[in-house]
Amino acid sequence: AAPERLAWTADVVAPAPTERILEVGCGHGVLLSLLAGRLTTGTAVGVDRSATRVGAAARRNRAAVDAGTVSLLAAKLTDADLAGS
């Protein structure tokens, strides 16, 4: 189960099913998975400067990554190429 603070955050953000979401500092991808689970045709992008954490987020969100709902970038936000995300 997700930590209560992340479940609360997902409820506050409450993305519409078609929205595009950017999570900066996605860490292990827990919040990203909660948000992406609310999307139908929308997309979620997670950015973290730690390649190790991005790898963990990719494993946690494998099905959503494979489906194209989630994409991940290992980069500092100021260096991230978000144009195609």
C-alpha positions, -999 to +999 in steps of 0.1 A: +000+000+000+011+035-007+021+058+022-009+079+034+008+112+024+011+100-012-024+087-014-036+121+000-015+139-026-030+118-054-064+127-042-056+164-040-041+164-075-070+143-088-060+143-125-086+140-151-083+108-172-069+128-202-044+151-184-007+152-188+012+150-155+048+159-146+062+146-114+096+162-105+117+141-082+096+110-088+119+088-067+108+052-067+076+060-086+050+054-059+031+087-065+036+084-102+018+050-102-011+064-081-015+093-106-010+072-137-036+047-125-062+075-128-054+082-165-070+067-196-056+086-225-035+110-205+002+106-198+025+109-168+062+118-169+085+113-140+118+131-138+145+123-112+182+131-113+190+097-099+193+070-125+189+044-097+156+058-086+144+062-122+152+025-127+131+016-096+103+038-108+104+020-142+102-014-125+073-003-103+054+012-133+065-014-160+030-020-173+022+017-176+056+023-193+050-005-217+015+009-224+029+044-230+010+060-201+042+066-181+076+078-193+107+084-172+137+106-175+169+105-155+180+141-155+181+173-136+149+192-144+168+220-159+184+195-183+154+173-190+142+173-226+104+173-220+094+183-256+085+148-266+071+137-233 
